[in-house]
Amino acid sequence: VAKLLKKYENSIKGRVKLLFQPAEETRVKIYEKPLSGAGYVVRSGAIDDVDAIFGMHVWGMFSKGKIYVKSGPTMMASGRFNLKVIGKGTHGASPHLGCDPITTICQIVDGIQTVVSREVSPLEPRLITVGTIHGGTATNVVPQEAMISGTLRAASENVVKFMGKRLAEVAEGTAKAHRCSTEYDLLINGPAVVNDSEMVVIVREAATDVLGTEHVCDVEMLTASEDFREYSARRPAALYFMGMFEPEKGVGQPQHDPGFIVNDDVLVDSVAVMTSIVFTYFNKTSENHFGQSTQTI
């Protein structure tokens, strides 16, 4: 995309920035809370003079060569939690002399699923995932402590915060019933990715010009989350998806599946669509569809 835009820069009716963002998944605490890559891009001032932002994400389970996009909430708000259960270690032959954090944490993992099934409206999209569990160092020892960590997701950031609060309360109550205690921390990642309706029009028009109407599709809100939210919360933005599904090549896994691979065949069309978005946006801007005639994306 950068090479194409440079080649035709004299035809571009505005300014273009390309964000080579690091660390979408990894968080580092430098400021008051840990941030992922988009948070640091925002902190750096890189989007201070930007009027609109577009991004693309490949998606293994969507049909190959098709663009998927929607207006409004597009990917979920999310949070991350860490929970430690502290008991009393003892020999495995004498469990009655200790307080077992392993059996306790197993009941907590079961119990917190009722936060999803019984404490949030069934019409509200929401998820709690326990992604790690650690405890113990030997087969014949009841350990002193055990830990779990995971994620919370919902269409609304307020629901994420509510589930995080109730998760802590359920865990504490369950641990207390087993004579254990808890240590808990919750990090709210941020709101949902919300696509601006006018920017979605740009994506649809640009993708249609390149791929044809039959290759531009609607999509429901995805239950995954993305730190593109840092951009969409601050600027008119659109995050869209390029499908890669091609089972005969072994492509069709969801993100983070151990077998996930990228279908390189879609990347050429992906470049063409994103380049088209740039020209479509500035052509509409010059027609005063979106305010001033000189803008930066």
Secondary structure, DSSP 4 states (H G I P E B T S, - for coil): -HHHHHHTGGG-SSB--------SS--B-SSSS-B-HHHHHHHTTTTTT-S-EEEEEEEEEEETT-EE--SEEEE-EEEEEEEEEE-B-EETT-GGGSB-HHHHHHHHHHHTHHHHHHSS-TTS-EEEEEEEEEE-SSTTEE-SEEEEEEEEEESSHHHHHHHHHHHHHHHHHHHHHTT-EEEEEEEEEE--EEE-HHHHHHHHHHHHHHH-GGGEE--PPBSS--TTHHHHTTS-EEEEEEEEEBGGGTB-PPTT-TT----GGGHHHHHHHHHHHHHHHHHHHHTTTTS-SS-B-
